[in-house]
């Protein structure tokens, strides 16, 4: 049975092969980067996971977008046109 997230750049099953390292948290093409940011805010006491969530800083949004663009370009062989 197949369910959601198969063959999408948002799937945590896709990692850049040249940066993969066994036994380490992988630099993936999914939303884990945003999750890590939010969990750090929970750990520091800035947020208790009560809605609404905190504003995501522009730097985190841009770094997340960079990951999605890299996934697109890797999969298609095409550069994103802005």
Secondary structure as the mmCIF struct_conf table of DSSP 4:
data_model
#
loop_
_struct_conf.conf_type_id
_struct_conf.id
_struct_conf.beg_label_comp_id
_struct_conf.beg_label_asym_id
_struct_conf.beg_label_seq_id
_struct_conf.end_label_comp_id
_struct_conf.end_label_asym_id
_struct_conf.end_label_seq_id
TURN_TY1_P TURN_TY1_P1 UNK A 4 UNK A 7
TURN_TY1_P TURN_TY1_P2 UNK A 9 UNK A 10
BEND BEND1 UNK A 11 UNK A 11
TURN_TY1_P TURN_TY1_P3 UNK A 12 UNK A 13
STRN STRN1 UNK A 15 UNK A 15
HELX_RH_3T_P HELX_RH_3T_P1 UNK A 17 UNK A 19
TURN_TY1_P TURN_TY1_P4 UNK A 22 UNK A 23
BEND BEND2 UNK A 24 UNK A 24
STRN STRN2 UNK A 28 UNK A 28
BEND BEND3 UNK A 29 UNK A 30
TURN_TY1_P TURN_TY1_P5 UNK A 31 UNK A 31
HELX_RH_AL_P HELX_RH_AL_P1 UNK A 32 UNK A 43
TURN_TY1_P TURN_TY1_P6 UNK A 44 UNK A 45
BEND BEND4 UNK A 46 UNK A 46
BEND BEND5 UNK A 49 UNK A 49
HELX_LH_PP_P HELX_LH_PP_P1 UNK A 50 UNK A 50
BEND BEND6 UNK A 51 UNK A 52
HELX_LH_PP_P HELX_LH_PP_P2 UNK A 53 UNK A 57
HELX_RH_AL_P HELX_RH_AL_P2 UNK A 58 UNK A 76
BEND BEND7 UNK A 77 UNK A 77
HELX_LH_PP_P HELX_LH_PP_P3 UNK A 79 UNK A 81
#
